[in-house]
Amino acid sequence: MRPTVKDIARHAGVSPATVSLVLRDSPLVAEATRVGVRSSISSLGYVYHRAAANLRTRLTHTVGLVICEITNPFYAELAAGIDDALDRAGWVAFVANTAESPARQSRFIARMREHRVDGILLTPAEGTSPEVVDGLRQQGVPVVQMLRRVGGETADYVSADFKLGMTLAAEHLIRLGHRRIAFVGGARRVSPARDRTEAFREILPRFGLAVGPIINCLPTREDGAAAVGQLFQEKSDAPTAVLCHNDLCALGVMLGLADRGLMPGREVAVIGFDNISEGALHRPALTTVAIGARHLGEEAAGLLLRRIKSPDGSPESIILPPTLIVRSSCGAGPALQ
């Protein structure tokens, strides 16, 4: 016969209620008691019937994590933050990568709902209809949008202040003496790209500067490197600094500059966005705007768990402040004075 909770309780010398608390990872149990109960569970070969427990609580303690571009190191760090927060709370996530495809996104969300996830963390794919989020909410599925927002401001949302981040980067370059500043990589039709582009267009005129060239390419290494050719067709009015949509694009721009015999950080300043770990290891090290991917993931997971617990609560918007991290890729060498 399979051992029961009562068998575990007798073996460990505790009450069945204490065993149940240990099985649910409750913080109410003293560590010594928890160790003893776990030892009894192992000795007797007890297996927790989680499906039955889920039926009792009507929760599966699983959430869906739908990410638009998991191959980008930024999103990997975001997912790590989410996983840390969920793990501390005793929850797990089913992860899906949409690769910017709304059709794939719809399939993944449908499959996750079939597995009765208790909520969804979503970075909407480019072209996502607001009806996707509205439909989930109308069907009683808690959903938190991350980084990208579709529809109005009546849904839970966690992101960074992208406009402020772009402003910090542009003002830094202007203080270094730059007057011809370009922006590369804002081709995505998503809210962060719009925020960055709007900030770029607004900040330069405040300092009496003309809005520099904008290259609307995808924010990838390949497109960043290719954009350099467009920016430096005419050397007479070529930019002395380049702001990039993200770090991957910035790393590509620096490769493109090197291919043309231009030294990033000396002849042309470069600033990225996201603060992926590779940027600090590059030479020259990449100046970037950090928005705390891991912290953002933890905040998003926490908000979703609160929403699952209180589905009728008021929507929350959590906007994290960015930080400019200055490294050598924007150094003010003689050519930049």
C-alpha positions in Angstrom: 0.0 0.0 0.0 1.1 3.5 -0.7 2.1 5.6 2.4 -0.4 8.3 3.4 0.0 11.7 5.1 -1.0 10.0 8.4 1.8 7.4 7.9 4.3 10.2 7.4 3.0 12.0 10.5 3.4 8.9 12.7 6.8 8.2 11.3 8.0 11.9 11.9 6.2 12.3 15.2 4.1 15.3 14.1 0.5 16.0 13.2 -1.0 15.3 9.7 -1.6 19.1 9.5 2.2 19.8 9.9 2.9 17.2 7.1 0.5 19.0 4.9 2.2 22.4 5.6 5.6 20.9 4.7 4.2 19.4 1.4 2.9 22.8 0.5 6.3 24.5 1.3 4.6 26.6 4.0 6.9 29.1 5.8 5.0 28.4 9.0 7.0 25.2 9.7 10.3 25.3 11.7 13.3 24.3 9.7 14.2 21.3 12.0 10.6 20.0 11.7 10.7 20.4 8.0 13.9 18.4 7.7 12.5 15.6 9.8 9.3 15.4 7.8 11.2 15.4 4.5 13.4 12.6 5.9 10.3 10.6 6.7 8.8 11.3 3.3 12.0 10.0 1.7 12.2 6.9 3.9 8.6 5.8 3.2 8.8 6.7 -0.5 5.8 9.0 -0.3 4.9 10.9 -3.6 2.8 14.1 -3.2 -0.4 13.9 -5.4 -0.2 17.5 -6.7 -3.1 17.1 -9.1 -5.4 16.3 -6.3 -4.2 19.2 -4.3 -4.7 21.5 -7.3 -8.3 20.3 -7.5 -8.9 21.3 -3.9 -7.3 24.8 -4.3 -8.4 25.4 -7.9 -4.9 26.5 -8.6 -2.2 24.7 -10.6 0.7 27.0 -9.3 1.9 27.3 -12.9 2.0 30.4 -15.1 2.6 31.0 -18.8 5.6 33.0 -19.7 5.4 34.2 -23.3 8.5 36.0 -24.6 9.0 37.6 -28.0 12.7 37.0 -28.6 14.3 34.6 -26.1 17.5 34.5 -28.1 18.2 38.1 -27.0 20.3 37.9 -23.8 18.1 40.6 -22.3 15.1 38.4 -22.4 17.0 35.5 -21.1 17.9 37.6 -18.1 14.3 38.8 -17.8 13.2 35.1 -17.7 15.8 34.3 -15.0 14.3 37.0 -12.8 10.8 35.7 -13.3 12.0 32.2 -12.5 13.7 33.3 -9.3 10.6 35.1 -8.0 8.2 32.3 -8.9 10.5 29.6 -7.4 10.6 31.5 -4.1 6.8 31.5 -4.1 6.5 27.8 -5.0 5.4 28.4 -8.6 6.8 27.4 -12.0 6.5 28.8 -15.5 5.8 27.2 -18.9 8.0 29.2 -21.3 7.3 29.9 -25.0 9.2 32.0 -27.5 7.0 33.7 -30.2 9.8 34.9 -32.4 7.7 38.0 -33.0 4.9 36.0 -34.5 1.3 36.8 -33.3 0.1 33.5 -34.8 2.6 31.5 -32.7 1.7 33.6 -29.7 -2.0 32.7 -30.0 -1.2 29.0 -30.3 1.1 29.1 -27.3 -1.5 31.0 -25.1 -4.2 28.6 -26.1 -2.0 25.6 -25.2 -1.1 27.1 -21.9 -4.7 27.7 -21.1 -5.4 24.0 -21.9 -2.9 23.2 -19.1 -4.8 25.5 -16.8 -2.1 28.0 -16.0 -3.2 30.4 -13.3 -2.0 33.5 -15.2 0.2 34.7 -18.1 3.2 37.0 -18.3 3.4 38.4 -21.8 5.8 40.4 -23.8 3.5 40.9 -26.8 4.9 40.0 -30.3 5.1 42.8 -32.8 1.7 43.3 -34.3 -0.3 41.9 -31.4 -3.9 43.1 -31.3 -5.2 44.7 -28.1 -8.0 42.1 -28.3 -5.5 39.4 -27.2 -5.0 41.0 -23.7 -8.6 42.2 -23.5 -9.9 38.7 -24.3 -7.8 37.0 -21.6 -9.0 39.5 -19.0 -12.6 39.1 -20.0 -12.2 35.3 -19.7 -10.8 35.7 -16.2 -7.2 35.0 -16.9 -4.8 37.3 -15.0 -2.2 38.7 -17.4 0.7 41.1 -17.0 2.3 42.8 -19.9 6.0 43.3 -19.8 8.1 46.0 -21.6 5.5 46.3 -24.4 2.0 47.5 -24.0 -0.9 47.0 -26.4 -4.2 48.6 -26.0 -5.0 51.1 -23.2 -3.6 51.6 -19.8 -6.2 49.6 -17.9 -4.2 46.3 -17.7 -1.3 45.3 -15.4 2.0 46.4 -16.9 5.7 46.3 -15.9 8.3 48.1 -17.8 11.1 50.7 -17.7 11.0 54.4 -18.5 12.4 54.1 -22.1 12.0 57.8 -22.8 14.1 58.8 -19.7 16.7 56.2 -20.7 17.1 57.7 -24.2 17.2 61.2 -22.7 20.0 60.3 -20.3 22.0 58.8 -23.1 21.5 61.8 -25.5 22.2 64.4 -22.8 25.5 62.5 -22.0 26.6 62.7 -25.6 25.7 66.4 -25.8 27.7 67.2 -22.7 30.6 65.5 -24.4 30.3 68.0 -27.2 28.6 66.0 -29.9 26.4 67.9 -32.3 25.7 65.3 -34.9 24.0 62.3 -33.2 22.3 59.4 -35.0 19.8 56.8 -33.8 19.9 53.2 -35.1 17.6 50.3 -34.7 14.1 51.5 -34.1 12.2 49.6 -36.7 10.0 47.4 -34.5 6.3 48.6 -34.3 6.2 48.3 -30.6 5.8 50.8 -27.7 9.5 50.7 -26.5 10.7 51.6 -30.0 8.2 54.4 -30.3 9.2 55.7 -26.9 12.9 55.8 -27.8 12.3 57.4 -31.1 10.0 60.1 -29.6 12.6 60.9 -26.9 15.3 61.2 -29.5 13.3 63.6 -31.6 12.4 65.7 -28.6 15.7 66.0 -26.7 18.0 67.3 -29.5 15.9 70.4 -30.3 16.0 71.4 -26.6 19.7 71.9 -27.0 19.3 73.7 -30.3 20.5 70.7 -32.3 19.0 69.3 -35.5 17.5 65.8 -35.2 20.2 63.5 -36.6 19.7 60.7 -39.0 17.4 57.8 -37.9 18.1 54.4 -39.4 14.9 52.3 -39.0 16.5 48.8 -39.1 15.9 45.8 -36.9 17.9 46.0 -33.6 20.3 43.2 -34.5 24.1 42.9 -34.9 23.7 42.4 -38.6 21.5 45.4 -39.2 23.5 47.5 -36.8 26.7 46.8 -38.8 24.9 47.4 -42.1 23.5 50.8 -40.8 27.1 52.1 -40.6 27.3 52.2 -44.3 24.3 54.4 -44.6 25.5 56.8 -41.9 28.9 57.3 -43.4 28.2 57.6 -47.1 29.0 61.3 -46.8 32.0 61.9 -44.5 31.3 65.7 -44.4 28.1 65.4 -42.3 28.6 62.0 -40.8 27.6 61.6 -37.1 30.1 61.7 -34.4 27.9 59.6 -32.1 25.4 56.8 -32.5 22.5 55.9 -30.1 21.3 52.4 -30.6 18.0 50.7 -29.8 19.7 47.9 -27.8 23.1 46.5 -27.0 23.0 43.9 -29.8 22.5 46.7 -32.3 25.3 48.7 -30.7 27.7 45.8 -30.9 26.9 45.5 -34.6 27.5 49.3 -35.1 30.9 49.0 -33.5 31.8 46.1 -35.8 30.6 48.2 -38.8 32.7 51.1 -37.6 35.8 48.9 -37.2 35.3 47.5 -40.7 35.5 51.1 -42.1 38.6 51.9 -40.1 36.8 54.0 -37.5 37.6 53.5 -33.8 34.5 53.4 -31.5 35.0 55.6 -28.5 37.6 57.7 -30.1 36.3 58.7 -33.6 32.7 57.8 -33.1 30.9 57.4 -29.8 28.4 54.5 -29.4 25.7 53.9 -26.7 23.5 50.9 -26.4 20.4 50.0 -24.3 19.7 47.0 -22.0 23.1 46.3 -20.3 23.6 42.7 -21.5 26.7 41.1 -20.0 28.6 40.9 -23.3 28.6 44.7 -23.6 31.0 45.0 -20.6 33.3 42.4 -22.0 33.5 44.0 -25.5 36.5 46.2 -26.4 35.8 49.0 -26.2 33.4 48.3 -23.4 29.9 49.4 -24.3 28.3 52.4 -22.7 24.6 51.5 -22.2 21.3 52.3 -20.5 20.5 49.6 -17.9 16.9 48.9 -17.2 17.4 45.9 -14.8 16.1 42.9 -16.7 16.2 40.6 -13.8 14.7 43.1 -11.4 12.0 43.8 -14.0 11.2 40.1 -14.2 10.9 39.8 -10.5 8.5 42.7 -10.3 6.4 41.2 -13.1 6.2 37.8 -11.4 5.2 39.5 -8.1 2.5 41.5 -9.8 1.0 38.5 -11.5 0.9 36.5 -8.2 -0.8 39.4 -6.6 -3.3 39.6 -9.4 -4.0 35.8 -9.2 -4.7 36.3 -5.5 -6.8 39.4 -6.0 -8.3 39.2 -9.5 -10.6 42.2 -8.9 -7.9 44.6 -7.7 -7.1 47.8 -9.5 -4.6 47.5 -12.4 -1.0 48.3 -11.6 1.7 49.9 -13.7 5.2 49.5 -12.5 7.8 51.7 -14.3 11.4 51.2 -13.3 13.9 54.0 -13.6 16.9 53.4 -16.0 20.5 54.0 -15.2 23.2 55.2 -17.6 26.4 53.1 -17.3 29.3 54.9 -18.8 32.1 52.8 -20.3 34.8 53.5 -22.9 32.6 53.2 -26.1 31.5 56.9 -25.7 34.9 58.2 -24.5 35.6 61.8 -25.3 38.8 61.6 -27.3 40.4 64.4 -29.2 38.2 63.8 -32.3 35.1 64.4 -30.2 36.0 67.8 -28.8 
